Amino acid sequence: DDDLVYAELVGDLATFEEAPSFESTYLAVPSGLTSDDCNGLEDPNRDFSLYSRCVDHLNAGPDYYMFVPQSLFGAECNKIGVSYSSFRFQSDFCTQEFGSCTESQLADLFQEDQDAADSGATGRYWAKNQGS
């Protein structure tokens, strides 16, 4: 009879945050399930074991799968999936430093997130960092 409307606030008045969009990304997962699937050869030019890195990535689990922008993939130098012809026929091939044309690979992105985590920051690629 008093013509009043009563309401109860449910929530905390925080700003709505949209769910992340993965429309332009690829999900990168290790290409195996157990250490038996790791076949990284020992390379005397590297100061780490490819086999151990593979095992570490497998054991890390789904939190460490990576969401990688599609723009980082391609056949050109310094893209994931660089072609042999891009690598071989880069300008001044014979005078390039070791590792030229093969930067920004999945292992590099993983290490970038690892370095961020080690410094207390949030990385960009690991699944556990998405939406944070």
C-alpha positions in Angstrom: 0.0 0.0 0.0 2.9 2.4 0.3 4.0 2.3 -3.4 7.7 1.7 -2.5 10.0 -0.7 -4.4 12.6 -2.6 -2.4 15.7 -4.0 -4.0 18.7 -6.0 -2.7 22.1 -5.5 -4.3 23.8 -8.8 -5.2 27.5 -8.4 -6.1 30.3 -6.1 -5.3 29.8 -3.3 -7.8 33.1 -4.3 -9.5 33.4 -3.4 -13.2 32.5 -6.3 -15.5 35.5 -7.8 -17.2 34.9 -9.6 -20.4 36.3 -13.1 -20.9 39.4 -13.2 -23.1 39.0 -13.8 -26.8 41.2 -16.4 -28.4 39.9 -15.8 -31.9 43.3 -14.9 -33.3 45.5 -17.3 -31.3 46.7 -20.9 -31.5 47.0 -23.2 -28.6 50.5 -24.6 -28.4 50.9 -27.9 -26.5 53.8 -30.2 -26.2 54.0 -32.8 -28.9 54.0 -35.8 -26.6 52.7 -37.3 -23.4 55.7 -38.9 -21.7 59.4 -38.6 -21.7 59.5 -41.5 -24.2 58.1 -39.0 -26.7 61.1 -36.6 -26.2 63.9 -37.1 -28.7 65.9 -33.9 -28.5 69.4 -34.6 -29.6 72.4 -33.2 -27.7 73.8 -30.2 -29.5 77.3 -29.1 -28.5 76.5 -25.6 -29.5 73.8 -25.2 -26.8 74.3 -25.0 -23.1 71.2 -27.0 -22.3 69.7 -30.4 -23.1 66.8 -30.4 -25.6 65.7 -33.7 -24.1 65.5 -32.2 -20.6 63.7 -29.2 -21.9 61.1 -31.4 -23.6 60.6 -33.5 -20.4 60.2 -30.3 -18.3 57.6 -28.9 -20.6 55.6 -32.1 -20.6 55.8 -32.4 -16.8 54.7 -28.8 -16.4 51.1 -29.6 -17.4 48.2 -27.8 -19.0 48.8 -24.6 -17.0 51.9 -24.1 -19.1 50.4 -24.7 -22.5 50.6 -21.5 -24.5 48.2 -19.3 -26.3 50.2 -17.7 -29.1 49.0 -15.0 -31.5 48.6 -16.2 -35.0 50.7 -13.2 -36.1 53.8 -14.9 -34.7 53.5 -17.8 -37.1 54.7 -17.7 -40.7 57.4 -18.9 -43.2 59.5 -15.8 -42.9 62.5 -15.3 -40.6 61.9 -15.1 -36.8 58.4 -16.6 -37.1 57.3 -19.9 -35.7 57.4 -22.2 -38.7 60.2 -20.4 -40.6 60.8 -22.1 -43.9 64.1 -23.5 -44.9 64.2 -21.2 -48.0 63.7 -18.1 -45.8 66.5 -19.3 -43.5 68.9 -20.3 -46.2 68.3 -17.4 -48.5 68.3 -14.6 -45.9 70.5 -11.7 -46.9 74.2 -12.2 -46.1 73.5 -15.7 -45.0 77.2 -16.6 -44.5 77.9 -13.7 -42.3 74.8 -14.0 -40.0 75.3 -14.8 -36.4 74.4 -18.2 -35.0 70.6 -18.3 -34.4 69.8 -15.7 -37.0 66.3 -16.1 -38.5 65.3 -18.5 -35.8 64.3 -16.2 -33.0 60.8 -15.9 -31.5 60.3 -19.7 -31.5 57.9 -21.5 -29.0 60.8 -22.2 -26.7 61.7 -18.5 -26.6 58.1 -17.5 -25.8 58.0 -20.1 -23.0 61.3 -18.8 -21.6 59.9 -15.2 -21.8 56.9 -16.3 -19.6 59.3 -18.2 -17.3 61.5 -15.0 -16.9 58.4 -13.0 -16.1 57.3 -15.5 -13.5 60.7 -15.6 -11.9 60.6 -11.8 -11.6 57.1 -11.8 -10.1 55.4 -10.5 -13.2 52.6 -12.1 -15.3 53.7 -13.5 -18.7 51.7 -13.3 -21.9 51.5 -16.8 -23.3 51.0 -19.5 -20.6 47.4 -20.7 -20.2 47.4 -19.9 -16.5 48.1 -16.3 -17.3 45.1 -15.8 -19.6 42.4 -13.5 -18.4 44.6 -12.2 -15.5 
